[in-house]
């Protein structure tokens, strides 16, 4: 496995708009969930050491079935701790991975950089691999889907 995974997108929006979508309850709820899931933000404090607590619930029948067949609950509460907050430029957070059946909990780092470009804003998401290749591929697919959903929210604005 590699040391880090980098996902990149360019959106026809301002960095301020993308920042708002990434750091407010309504913004996060509008795009964060992978297809077939919904997100509700329970708590958010965007500052170094602050946290994000949200509940993700499977809503599509195929996702509900996947979660049940994998031995996971249909709804999970997740916690992130912000490690870096440079408004409208950079956001870093550690996700507490405590939902993998049969695997001890651990922390997983993600950073997001926003750079204004002629076409709008370039978003570069860098994440660590997870504990094995299968789960790493799952998080890459999930984060790619999230970024695609973010693009749809921007396009619909």
C-alpha positions as CSV (number, residue, x, y, z in Angstrom):
1,X,0.0,0.0,0.0
2,X,1.0,3.6,-0.5
3,X,1.8,6.1,2.3
4,X,-1.0,8.4,1.2
5,X,-3.8,8.6,-1.3
6,X,-4.6,11.9,-3.1
7,X,-8.0,12.7,-4.6
8,X,-8.4,15.9,-6.6
9,X,-11.4,17.8,-8.1
10,X,-11.9,21.3,-9.4
11,X,-15.3,23.0,-8.8
12,X,-16.8,26.1,-10.4
13,X,-17.2,27.8,-7.1
14,X,-15.3,30.0,-4.7
15,X,-13.1,28.6,-2.0
16,X,-15.4,30.3,0.5
17,X,-18.4,28.4,-0.8
18,X,-16.6,25.0,-0.6
19,X,-15.3,25.9,2.9
20,X,-18.9,26.6,4.0
21,X,-20.0,23.3,2.6
22,X,-17.2,21.5,4.4
23,X,-17.6,23.2,7.8
24,X,-21.3,23.8,8.5
25,X,-24.0,21.3,9.5
26,X,-26.2,22.1,6.6
27,X,-23.2,22.0,4.2
28,X,-22.0,18.7,5.4
29,X,-25.5,17.1,5.4
30,X,-25.9,18.2,1.7
31,X,-23.1,16.1,0.3
32,X,-21.0,14.1,2.9
33,X,-22.9,10.9,2.7
34,X,-22.1,8.3,0.1
35,X,-24.9,7.3,-2.3
36,X,-27.5,5.4,-0.4
37,X,-26.8,7.0,3.0
38,X,-27.9,10.2,4.8
39,X,-25.8,12.3,7.3
40,X,-27.0,14.3,10.3
41,X,-24.5,16.5,12.0
42,X,-24.8,16.1,15.8
43,X,-22.0,18.5,16.9
44,X,-19.4,20.6,15.1
45,X,-16.7,22.9,16.4
46,X,-14.3,23.9,13.6
47,X,-11.0,24.7,15.4
48,X,-7.9,22.7,16.1
49,X,-8.9,20.1,18.7
50,X,-12.6,20.7,18.0
51,X,-14.8,17.9,16.8
52,X,-17.3,16.8,14.3
53,X,-19.8,14.2,15.4
54,X,-22.3,12.9,12.9
55,X,-24.7,10.0,12.4
56,X,-24.6,8.2,9.0
57,X,-27.6,6.1,8.2
58,X,-28.0,3.6,5.3
59,X,-31.2,4.6,3.5
60,X,-31.1,2.6,0.2
61,X,-32.1,-1.0,0.4
62,X,-28.9,-2.3,-1.1
63,X,-26.8,-0.3,1.4
64,X,-29.0,-1.5,4.3
65,X,-28.4,-5.1,3.1
66,X,-24.7,-4.5,2.7
67,X,-24.3,-3.1,6.3
68,X,-26.3,-6.0,7.8
69,X,-24.4,-8.6,5.8
70,X,-21.1,-7.1,6.9
71,X,-22.2,-7.3,10.6
72,X,-22.4,-3.5,10.9
73,X,-25.3,-1.4,12.2
74,X,-27.5,0.5,9.7
75,X,-26.7,3.8,11.5
76,X,-23.3,4.7,12.9
77,X,-22.1,7.7,14.8
78,X,-18.7,8.9,13.8
79,X,-16.3,11.3,15.4
80,X,-13.6,13.4,13.9
81,X,-11.2,15.7,15.6
82,X,-9.9,18.7,13.7
83,X,-6.1,18.8,13.6
84,X,-5.6,21.8,11.3
85,X,-8.0,24.7,10.5
86,X,-6.8,27.4,8.2
87,X,-10.1,29.0,7.1
88,X,-10.8,28.9,3.4
89,X,-7.4,27.1,2.7
90,X,-6.7,23.9,4.7
91,X,-8.6,21.5,6.9
92,X,-7.2,18.5,8.6
93,X,-9.0,15.9,10.7
94,X,-8.6,12.6,12.3
95,X,-11.4,10.1,12.0
96,X,-11.8,7.6,14.8
97,X,-12.2,4.2,13.0
98,X,-14.1,2.1,15.5
99,X,-16.7,0.5,13.2
100,X,-14.7,-2.3,11.6
101,X,-15.8,-5.7,12.8
102,X,-13.0,-7.7,14.4
103,X,-10.5,-4.8,14.2
104,X,-9.2,-2.6,17.1
105,X,-10.1,1.1,16.8
106,X,-7.5,3.5,15.4
107,X,-7.2,7.0,14.0
108,X,-7.1,7.9,10.4
109,X,-5.9,11.3,9.0
110,X,-7.4,13.3,6.2
111,X,-6.3,16.7,4.9
112,X,-8.1,19.0,2.5
113,X,-6.5,21.9,0.7
114,X,-8.5,24.5,-1.2
115,X,-6.7,26.5,-3.9
116,X,-8.4,29.2,-6.1
117,X,-7.7,28.5,-9.8
118,X,-9.1,30.1,-13.0
119,X,-11.9,27.5,-13.2
120,X,-13.0,28.0,-9.6
121,X,-11.3,26.1,-6.7
122,X,-9.1,23.1,-6.7
123,X,-9.7,20.6,-3.9
124,X,-7.0,18.2,-3.0
125,X,-7.9,15.6,-0.4
126,X,-5.0,13.5,1.0
127,X,-5.8,10.5,3.2
128,X,-3.9,7.7,4.8
129,X,-4.5,4.1,3.8
130,X,-6.6,2.1,6.2
131,X,-5.6,-1.1,8.0
132,X,-5.8,-3.3,4.8
133,X,-6.2,-3.0,1.1
134,X,-9.9,-3.9,1.1
135,X,-10.8,-1.1,3.6
136,X,-8.5,1.3,1.8
137,X,-10.3,0.7,-1.5
138,X,-13.6,1.2,0.4
139,X,-12.5,4.6,1.8
140,X,-11.2,5.7,-1.6
141,X,-14.5,4.8,-3.2
142,X,-16.4,6.5,-0.5
143,X,-14.4,9.7,-0.5
144,X,-14.5,9.8,-4.3
145,X,-18.3,9.5,-4.1
146,X,-18.4,12.3,-1.5
147,X,-16.3,14.6,-3.8
148,X,-18.6,13.7,-6.7
149,X,-21.6,14.6,-4.5
150,X,-20.0,17.9,-3.6
151,X,-19.7,18.6,-7.3
152,X,-23.4,18.0,-7.8
153,X,-24.2,20.3,-4.9
154,X,-22.0,23.0,-6.4
155,X,-23.6,22.5,-9.8
156,X,-27.1,22.8,-8.4
157,X,-26.4,26.0,-6.5
